[in-house]
Amino acid sequence: MEEVQQSLPERLDLYACIQCGKCTGGCPVSIKSPLNIRRVVRESAVREDLHIFFDRLEIWDCTTCSTCAIRCPRGLKPVDAIIGLREMMVEEGKIEKTIIDALDGAYKYGNPWGRAKNKRAEWAQDLGIPNALDMDPGGVLYFVCCAASYDPRIQVVARSLVAVLRAAGVSFGILGNKEVCCGSEIRRMGEAGLFEMLVEENMKNFSKVDPKVIVTTSPHCMNALRNEYEGLKCDIMHYSQYVWGLIEGGKLAFDTPVPMKVTYHDPCYLGKQNGVFDEPRNVLKSIPGIDFTEFGRCRENSLCCEGGGGRMWMEGTGLGKRLSEVRVEDAIEMGVEAIITACPFCLLTLEDAVKTTGNEEKLKVIDLMELASMGLGVKPEGES
């Protein structure tokens, strides 16, 4: 019997929407964008021809932070309607060149940056990290991610994590040049088929390694491996969770004061989507000398940085002040010296916002593992 293809509203149960507007009311980008998620859901449900959305650039304003899904009283996932529309656009080639380039790079080279596969592990070539494929099963696999592999700024984060893990005596390995993109942003840019291809490639290597735990740099990788990869039987942990476990277990202690007034920015994929709020704060507060204060909008109500959902490769409408700039201005008003975060995309967008708002002399953006390496009195592995 031939399988009947469900329509987008049938597949996502959009007919159950009661049009309460909580999705749009909670959407961080709706502050500055024409994007109205309630209207998108309604029109997706009632219109037979969804091509009307193809010329609406605001569809690419969505950062897929999932605030809309968290707030929906019917348990729907309006964000998936956005992703579904993007899938239709990708199928018909109605997408910007920057998106095409990112998807093409992921297909050809295993990363949306389009960098060579054989350069993925260059960041670690002087660190002597074992290849996980050569290690005994049941160990720790560090899943590095594309940003930490190729972006010089995020490579410092990866080196810092290596220093922290080694200070705790953790034996771990990486996949090196065999690692490919987790596919999180690829799926959210609308390329479901390419996402499945990347999943298959990673799962093939995971099965060879058979790790007890996979530790990720990026919350986006953690979310994909934990919630979108089927068949993974090991623990999937963001580094903040794993490092806090080391501290709790007495395997890691900070002994170098870091006198700094800081606040913490919750990455959406770590906090809102996976409920990881306390562990990064616990790590931060374990470092002597830290003076910590919360953002007014924090934890479940944290303001998105606008880096997710493919936004690293697509500007969207580009209207209004960037939310990362709002975040920086809030931090300046608080009088903190640094924003601490735990996500590559957040780090890059917030650092850019510090520059565009002219606050380089007033504010730093530091990854949690960079701060942890300071608390150990060590420089990131391989740094002079």
Backbone hydrogen bonds, N-H to C=O, Kabsch-Sander energy under -0.5 kcal/mol:
donor,donor_aa,acceptor,acceptor_aa,energy
11,R,7,S,-2.9
12,L,8,L,-2.0
13,D,9,P,-0.6
13,D,10,E,-0.6
14,L,9,P,-2.1
15,Y,9,P,-0.6
16,A,13,D,-1.7
17,C,14,L,-1.7
25,G,21,G,-2.6
26,G,22,K,-1.7
27,C,23,C,-1.0
30,S,27,C,-0.6
31,I,28,P,-0.9
32,K,29,V,-1.5
33,S,29,V,-1.8
40,V,36,N,-2.3
41,V,37,I,-2.8
42,R,38,R,-2.5
43,E,39,R,-3.0
44,S,40,V,-2.3
45,A,41,V,-1.6
46,V,42,R,-1.8
47,R,43,E,-2.2
50,L,48,E,-0.7
52,I,49,D,-0.6
53,F,50,L,-1.8
54,F,51,H,-1.5
55,D,52,I,-0.6
56,R,53,F,-2.0
57,L,55,D,-1.1
59,I,56,R,-1.8
60,W,57,L,-1.9
61,D,58,E,-1.7
62,C,58,E,-0.7
70,I,66,S,-2.1
71,R,67,T,-2.0
72,C,68,C,-1.0
75,G,72,C,-1.2
80,D,77,K,-1.7
81,A,77,K,-0.6
81,A,78,P,-1.2
82,I,78,P,-1.2
83,I,79,V,-2.2
84,G,80,D,-2.5
85,L,81,A,-2.2
86,R,82,I,-2.2
87,E,83,I,-2.2
88,M,84,G,-1.7
89,M,85,L,-2.0
90,V,86,R,-2.7
91,E,87,E,-2.4
92,E,88,M,-1.5
93,G,90,V,-1.1
94,K,89,M,-2.7
95,I,93,G,-1.1
99,I,96,E,-0.6
100,I,96,E,-2.1
101,D,97,K,-2.9
102,A,98,T,-1.8
103,L,99,I,-2.6
104,D,100,I,-2.7
105,G,101,D,-2.5
106,A,102,A,-2.0
107,Y,103,L,-2.0
108,K,104,D,-2.7
109,Y,105,G,-2.7
110,G,105,G,-0.6
110,G,106,A,-0.9
111,N,105,G,-1.2
114,G,111,N,-1.7
119,K,116,A,-1.4
120,R,117,K,-1.7
122,E,119,K,-1.3
124,A,121,A,-1.5
125,Q,122,E,-1.6
127,L,124,A,-1.9
128,G,124,A,-0.6
129,I,124,A,-0.6
132,A,130,P,-0.5
132,A,174,I,-3.0
134,D,131,N,-2.1
135,M,132,A,-1.1
138,G,210,D,-2.8
140,V,171,S,-0.7
141,L,139,G,-0.5
141,L,213,V,-2.6
142,Y,140,V,-0.5
142,Y,173,G,-3.0
143,F,141,L,-0.8
143,F,215,V,-2.7
144,V,142,Y,-0.8
149,S,145,C,-1.2
150,Y,146,C,-2.3
151,D,147,A,-2.5
155,Q,151,D,-2.1
156,V,152,P,-0.9
157,V,153,R,-0.6
158,A,154,I,-1.9
159,R,155,Q,-2.5
160,S,156,V,-2.1
161,L,157,V,-2.4
162,V,158,A,-2.2
163,A,159,R,-2.1
164,V,160,S,-2.2
165,L,161,L,-2.9
166,R,162,V,-2.3
167,A,163,A,-1.9
168,A,164,V,-1.3
169,G,166,R,-1.1
170,V,165,L,-2.6
172,F,170,V,-0.5
173,G,140,V,-1.9
174,I,130,P,-2.0
178,K,175,L,-1.9
179,E,176,G,-1.3
181,C,110,G,-2.5
187,R,183,G,-2.7
188,R,184,S,-1.6
189,M,185,E,-1.3
190,G,187,R,-1.2
191,E,186,I,-2.2
192,A,190,G,-0.9
195,F,191,E,-2.0
196,E,192,A,-2.1
197,M,193,G,-1.7
198,L,194,L,-2.2
199,V,195,F,-2.4
200,E,196,E,-2.3
201,E,197,M,-1.9
202,N,198,L,-2.5
203,M,199,V,-3.0
204,K,200,E,-1.7
205,N,201,E,-1.3
206,F,202,N,-2.8
207,S,203,M,-2.4
208,K,204,K,-1.0
209,V,205,N,-2.1
210,D,206,F,-3.2
212,K,139,G,-2.6
213,V,139,G,-1.6
214,I,235,D,-2.9
215,V,141,L,-2.8
215,V,213,V,-0.5
216,T,237,M,-2.3
217,T,143,F,-1.3
222,M,218,S,-2.2
223,N,219,P,-2.7
224,A,220,H,-2.1
225,L,221,C,-2.9
226,R,222,M,-2.4
227,N,223,N,-2.7
228,E,224,A,-2.4
229,Y,224,A,-1.0
230,E,228,E,-0.6
232,L,229,Y,-0.5
233,K,231,G,-0.6
235,D,212,K,-2.1
237,M,214,I,-2.9
237,M,235,D,-0.5
239,Y,216,T,-1.8
241,Q,238,H,-1.0
242,Y,238,H,-2.0
243,V,239,Y,-3.2
244,W,240,S,-1.7
245,G,241,Q,-1.8
246,L,242,Y,-1.7
247,I,243,V,-2.1
248,E,244,W,-2.9
249,G,245,G,-2.0
250,G,247,I,-1.6
251,K,246,L,-2.5
252,L,246,L,-1.0
255,D,375,G,-1.3
256,T,375,G,-2.3
258,V,288,P,-3.5
260,M,258,V,-1.2
260,M,289,G,-1.1
262,V,260,M,-0.6
262,V,291,D,-2.7
263,T,338,A,-1.8
265,H,340,I,-2.9
266,D,264,Y,-0.6
270,L,267,P,-0.7
271,G,267,P,-3.1
273,Q,268,C,-2.4
275,G,271,G,-2.6
276,V,270,L,-2.4
277,F,275,G,-1.2
281,R,277,F,-0.8
282,N,278,D,-2.9
283,V,279,E,-2.3
284,L,280,P,-2.3
285,K,281,R,-2.7
286,S,282,N,-0.9
286,S,283,V,-0.7
287,I,284,L,-1.3
290,I,287,I,-1.4
291,D,260,M,-2.8
292,F,290,I,-0.7
293,T,262,V,-2.2
298,C,296,G,-0.8
301,N,298,C,-2.2
302,S,299,R,-1.8
303,L,297,R,-0.7
311,R,308,G,-1.2
312,M,307,G,-0.6
313,W,310,G,-2.1
318,G,315,E,-0.9
324,S,305,C,-0.5
325,E,322,R,-0.6
326,V,322,R,-1.7
327,R,323,L,-2.4
328,V,324,S,-2.0
329,E,325,E,-2.4
330,D,326,V,-2.4
331,A,327,R,-2.1
332,I,328,V,-2.3
333,E,329,E,-2.1
334,M,330,D,-1.6
335,G,331,A,-0.8
335,G,332,I,-0.8
336,V,331,A,-1.5
337,E,261,K,-3.1
338,A,261,K,-1.2
339,I,364,K,-2.7
340,I,263,T,-3.0
340,I,338,A,-0.5
341,T,366,I,-1.8
347,L,343,C,-2.5
348,L,344,P,-2.2
349,T,345,F,-2.6
350,L,346,C,-2.6
351,E,347,L,-2.1
352,D,348,L,-2.0
353,A,349,T,-2.0
354,V,350,L,-2.0
355,K,351,E,-1.5
356,T,352,D,-2.6
357,T,353,A,-1.8
358,G,355,K,-1.4
359,N,354,V,-2.9
362,K,359,N,-1.1
363,L,359,N,-2.2
364,K,337,E,-1.9
366,I,339,I,-2.6
368,L,341,T,-2.3
371,L,367,D,-2.1
372,A,368,L,-2.2
373,S,369,M,-2.1
374,M,370,E,-1.7
375,G,371,L,-2.0
376,L,372,A,-0.9
377,G,374,M,-1.1
378,V,373,S,-2.4
381,E,159,R,-1.5
383,E,380,P,-2.6
